[in-house]
Amino acid sequence: LISSFDDFGPPVHLNILPRAFDSLEMSEESKSSKEEIKGLDDEPDEIQLKLKSQESETYPIDKNIAMMSELIKTMWEGDKEEHEIPLPNVKSSILKKVMDFMKYHHTNPPKEIEKPLKSANMHEVVSEWDANFVEVDQETLFELILAANYMDIKALLDLTCAKVASMIKGKSPEEIRKRFNIQNDFTPEEEEAVRAENKWAEES
Amino acid sequence: LPRFTEMASINDLPDSILEFILYHVSPYRDIKSCSLVCSRWHECCRHVKEKITQLFVDAIVTGPVCFSSSSNCTTDPPVLSSSSTTSNMSRFSHCACMHGSSMYVFGGCTLTHTTFNDLWKINLTSRSRERVVTTGSYPTPKSHAVMIVWNDSLLLFGGWSTPYVYPLHQQGILFDEFHRYDIKLNTWTSFVYSDGPPATAGHSATLHGDVVVIFGGLQKRGDSSGSTNDIYCLDIINEAWFRPRISEIIPAPRYGHSQIKLDDRHVIIISGCGGYNQLHNDIWLLTIPENICAPREVWTWKLLTIEGTNFMPKQVWCNPTCRVADNVVVLARRNESESEGRMGLAQMLFRSGRQNSQRFGVPSAPLAAAVRPAVEQPPPPPPPPPEPVRTNFAGSSSGQSTPSFSKYREESPGHVAGHHRPSVRPNASSNRERRLSMLSKYEDRLRAAMLKEQISKSGVVGAPRLDQKPACSQAVYVLQLQKVLSDGIVTWVPGPSWQGSVVPHPRLLCSLMLGHGELVLCGGKRTEECDCSAAEPWPPILYIYAPRIGPP
């Protein structure tokens, strides 16, 4: 989860399974020492996890692919016996799209998106597949953002936020409000004051 | 997280995510539009702006920074006036200033002695540039003028026009013109003042409230010209010029220096050139009294102590400078000695010279000239230098009688308690330093050659070739101002590195302005040492910014 704008570093997971197995995690991470750890901790590569949506439908996915989600990764490393991952915040339709994204990008990490956006046309900013992936209606797009945030999938969050930004780029305030159905809660005086604001940021 | 059974809207996104989205939009027009959407967006935009500003300030100090020319961006359809396809924006010694989401560029000149009086407007959102078709009374084509923004107007003063190549020995023309460009009305208006400053070029100015403070420059004096350390102020509202009372110790006259506004009451003057072979390497603080227009109040000058001389550029004149938060960014050619990682020549000489000049309250100017390695020719100052034997060098503020030029002077020129004594033989006291510096240079070369031999003998693979200097690379120098008001100290710190292996070529006489989280560099000409071919692209505008790879 992104808890604050400042905190785009290592994600802070709130109310997730306790990280009681930290030390175990560390050793698991180094594949080189895998030969040393035998027996019950052996991990075959083809494990299938079952992601459970808000509507309690389950979808199978390769464990390695699912690791793109930091949330799933943490939950998995918390309890390797549990192969069903509940995601009560994510609707089925959205979960399916998220899984498509993870499957495509598992071996195909996307390039960093340049900021600020060079263009309002996503096809000029990201790959063809990605641009098409976010050609969805607004509600789906925001659901995807929330899912990406909840499941902590950086690449998906980057892509979906860039898409929204592309929809904002070049528009007037009124157009933005209409597009996203936002209420203008400024008084005329406040609006005038903001319009007159010349300073970029507070001069140091 | 509150969850809705119906589908999400943008209002469901937490602030941190909205801010991340806003982080992608152009920090110019788009951020402004977003600020106006609603109060929540306004607040988020404020955070994003702070973030971007801080990111850039950190990057300019600790690095890395990147650069790009505007052609990199595919943008919204650029707005170009039809004349711009034929007219060229390349120039140097022009004026530039920022107004909202646009940068305005006026005048300037080229190597082929063309001087301009056109006005360009660069749209920082779309990165397009447009030659503005203005109305009103145009200023004369000129370069080395000064232009500042005041409300929705551009105020332009002074300047110089290149002489024609033929007939020979023609002096340039200095201007005392004052013009105002009204942005909303797109009109130039000319103002004539009876009590204004004399024709000046290579001066500098900053705005303090509604008063323009102009310092220095190459000033017209009768039939000749000379560098000055005068301060002229324009009270814009009352349309009146005045000259403040100043303290006893004042900086040597100069042009091509930089004037940086610290706050409404403090100004910093950096280096500059006093005349032929008189490069200054000092930094001064000017303190303005609370009531800027009060006639009796004294404005005080103070020479600042310079720390971190390891990291300073060889000299600062005709170099672009710009203030970024508590730092002054200076672009200069990378010092050769830096690449060898040892004490810079500049620093050695500067240190030794300072002891001599303490009693004058100003470092000696010919010393500063010697700071450049003796083998290099200092570039000629942009306006033709005043010939040293010409008379009428009356002291600017104290009315000192004309000094005798036949006397050989051992001590440094410069200001001693308000007296102005320019040097007859500017290199007189620098001979010793110059010999020392040449010896040092020979020593360095010897050492480098020996080291190189050693390395090639020992067969160390991948050792850097010491004869391969980055001869032609632009370096970013950073002068920190945190201790100016408290301790009278400015500190040079190691500047940021460039991201990537390609570095921009060094430029002189370009403009450098702070945009929104980026520096905008415009125009300029190649330095003499620049070894790039004439065929290489020389983009008129470069943007220097912090790479935004990943979230902040």
Interface residues (C-beta under 8 A of the other chain):
Chain A: I2 S3 S4 F5 D6 D7 F8 N89 E112 I113 E114 K115 P116 L117 K118 S119 A120 E124 Q138 E139 T140 F142 E143 I145 L146 N149 Y150 L157 C161 A162 V164 A165 S166 I168 K169 G170 K171 S172 P173 I176 R177 F180 N181 I182 Q183 N184 D185 F186 E190 E191 V194 R195 E197 N198 W200 A201 E202 S204
Chain B: L1 R3 M7 A8 S9 I10 N11 D12 L13 P14 D15 S16 I17 E19 F20 I21 L22 Y23 H24 V25 S26 P27 D30 S33 C34 S35 L36 V37 C38 S39 R40 W41 H42 R46 H47 V48 K49 E50 K51 T53 N72 C73 T74 T75 D76 G100 A325 D326 H516 R548 I549 G550 P551 P552
